[in-house]
């Protein structure tokens, strides 16, 4: 079951990232077919539920505004990177050897422990560190009145998306509390 959840999350992350680019491309075309129009409307509608979609804060590709702002774009592409990185990491890197365990015969033998659980404090620290770039961009914007570039906002969002996706995939493998 954990493998299916992990695979479904990774597939959904990749699919959403592909859809936001595909919808932008299709929206830039002069005449979209009925299925393409339905896809455009659907993706932009979902985007409106999760993002402010302000034109001045969004990337424009092929002369069309993306369905989400630059920060959200960074979050979703960061999620793809984090999910894939978590899935591709070496599982034995999180394993450690247990101390020698006495057996009934009196001899000892080292056994590998199951994958260790990562502490809640560590998880919170990772999330706080990942949110720090976005917090800094917000403080900068609020104190100066100047909006950071789309690239800076996307990179700040990518840190959050990558960290959260990595933790979700790891949790699907029962590696995070």
C-alpha positions as CSV (number, residue, x, y, z in Angstrom):
1,X,0.0,0.0,0.0
2,X,2.8,2.4,0.9
3,X,4.4,1.9,-2.5
4,X,1.1,2.7,-4.3
5,X,0.6,5.9,-2.2
6,X,4.2,6.9,-3.0
7,X,3.7,6.3,-6.7
8,X,0.4,8.0,-6.8
9,X,1.8,11.1,-5.1
10,X,4.8,11.3,-7.4
11,X,2.5,10.8,-10.5
12,X,0.1,13.5,-9.3
13,X,3.0,15.9,-8.7
14,X,4.4,15.3,-12.1
15,X,1.0,15.5,-13.8
16,X,0.1,18.8,-12.2
17,X,3.4,20.4,-13.2
18,X,2.9,19.1,-16.8
19,X,-0.7,20.4,-16.8
20,X,0.1,23.9,-15.7
21,X,2.6,24.2,-18.6
22,X,0.3,22.4,-21.1
23,X,-2.7,24.6,-20.2
24,X,-0.6,27.7,-20.6
25,X,0.6,26.5,-24.1
26,X,-3.0,25.6,-25.1
27,X,-4.3,28.9,-23.9
28,X,-1.8,30.7,-26.1
29,X,-3.2,29.1,-29.3
30,X,-5.7,31.0,-31.3
31,X,-8.2,28.2,-31.7
32,X,-8.4,25.4,-29.1
33,X,-10.4,22.3,-29.7
34,X,-13.2,21.4,-27.3
35,X,-11.1,19.0,-25.2
36,X,-8.2,21.5,-25.1
37,X,-10.6,24.2,-24.0
38,X,-12.0,22.0,-21.3
39,X,-8.5,21.3,-20.1
40,X,-7.6,25.0,-20.1
41,X,-10.7,25.9,-18.1
42,X,-10.2,23.0,-15.7
43,X,-6.6,23.8,-14.9
44,X,-7.1,27.5,-14.6
45,X,-10.2,26.9,-12.4
46,X,-8.1,24.7,-10.0
47,X,-5.4,27.2,-10.1
48,X,-7.8,29.9,-9.0
49,X,-8.7,27.8,-6.0
50,X,-5.1,27.6,-4.8
51,X,-3.5,30.8,-6.1
52,X,-4.3,34.5,-6.5
53,X,-3.3,34.4,-10.2
54,X,-2.2,38.0,-10.3
55,X,-0.8,38.8,-13.7
56,X,2.1,40.9,-12.4
57,X,3.2,38.0,-10.2
58,X,2.8,35.2,-12.8
59,X,5.0,33.9,-15.5
60,X,3.8,34.4,-19.0
61,X,4.7,31.7,-21.5
62,X,3.8,31.9,-25.2
63,X,2.1,35.2,-24.4
64,X,-0.3,33.5,-22.0
65,X,-0.4,33.8,-18.2
66,X,0.3,30.6,-16.3
67,X,-2.6,29.2,-14.2
68,X,-0.6,29.9,-11.0
69,X,1.8,32.6,-9.9
70,X,5.6,32.3,-9.9
71,X,5.9,31.2,-6.3
72,X,3.2,28.5,-6.8
73,X,5.0,27.4,-10.0
74,X,8.2,27.0,-8.0
75,X,6.3,25.1,-5.3
76,X,4.9,22.6,-7.8
77,X,8.1,22.1,-9.7
78,X,10.0,21.9,-6.4
79,X,7.5,19.2,-5.4
80,X,8.3,17.2,-8.4
81,X,12.0,17.5,-7.7
82,X,11.5,16.6,-4.0
83,X,9.3,13.7,-4.7
84,X,11.6,12.2,-7.3
85,X,14.7,12.8,-5.1
86,X,13.0,11.1,-2.2
87,X,11.9,8.2,-4.4
88,X,15.4,7.8,-6.0
89,X,17.4,8.1,-2.8
90,X,19.2,5.0,-1.6
91,X,16.9,3.4,1.0
92,X,19.8,1.8,2.9
93,X,21.2,5.2,3.6
94,X,18.7,5.6,6.4
95,X,19.5,2.2,7.9
96,X,21.9,1.7,10.7
97,X,23.2,-1.4,12.4
98,X,21.8,-2.3,15.8
99,X,24.2,-3.2,18.6
100,X,25.0,-6.8,19.0
101,X,22.0,-8.7,20.3
102,X,22.6,-11.6,22.6
103,X,21.1,-14.8,21.3
104,X,19.9,-17.7,23.4
105,X,23.1,-19.6,22.8
106,X,25.2,-16.7,24.3
107,X,26.7,-15.6,21.1
108,X,26.0,-12.2,19.6
109,X,25.1,-11.1,16.1
110,X,24.6,-7.7,14.6
111,X,21.2,-7.2,13.0
112,X,20.1,-4.3,10.9
113,X,17.4,-2.2,12.4
114,X,14.3,-1.3,10.3
115,X,14.4,2.1,8.6
116,X,14.6,4.7,11.4
117,X,11.8,7.1,12.1
118,X,12.8,10.8,11.7
119,X,11.8,12.9,14.7
120,X,9.0,15.4,14.6
121,X,11.5,18.1,15.7
122,X,13.7,17.3,12.7
123,X,10.7,17.4,10.4
124,X,9.7,20.8,11.7
125,X,13.2,22.1,11.4
126,X,13.3,21.0,7.7
127,X,10.0,22.7,7.0
128,X,11.0,25.9,8.8
129,X,14.3,26.0,6.9
130,X,12.4,25.4,3.6
131,X,9.9,28.2,4.4
132,X,12.7,30.7,5.3
133,X,13.4,31.9,1.7
134,X,9.7,32.6,1.1
135,X,9.5,34.4,4.5
136,X,12.5,36.5,3.5
137,X,11.0,37.5,0.2
138,X,7.7,38.5,2.0
139,X,9.6,40.6,4.5
140,X,11.6,42.2,1.8
141,X,8.5,43.0,-0.2
142,X,6.6,44.3,2.8
143,X,9.4,46.5,4.0
144,X,10.6,47.9,0.7
145,X,7.4,47.8,-1.4
146,X,9.4,46.1,-4.2
147,X,8.3,42.7,-5.5
148,X,11.2,40.3,-5.9
149,X,11.7,38.9,-9.4
150,X,9.7,35.9,-10.6
151,X,12.8,33.8,-10.5
152,X,13.5,34.6,-6.8
153,X,9.9,34.0,-5.8
154,X,9.8,30.7,-7.8
155,X,13.1,29.5,-6.2
156,X,11.8,30.4,-2.7
157,X,8.7,28.4,-3.4
158,X,10.7,25.5,-4.8
159,X,12.3,25.0,-1.4
160,X,8.9,24.6,0.3
161,X,7.6,22.3,-2.4
162,X,10.7,20.1,-2.5
163,X,10.8,19.7,1.3
164,X,7.1,18.9,1.7
165,X,7.1,16.4,-1.2
166,X,10.2,14.7,0.1
167,X,8.5,14.4,3.5
168,X,5.3,13.1,2.0
169,X,7.1,10.4,0.0
170,X,9.2,9.5,3.0
171,X,6.1,9.2,5.1
172,X,4.5,6.9,2.6
173,X,7.5,4.6,3.3
174,X,6.9,5.0,7.0
175,X,10.2,6.9,7.5
176,X,8.8,10.0,9.1
177,X,6.6,10.2,12.2
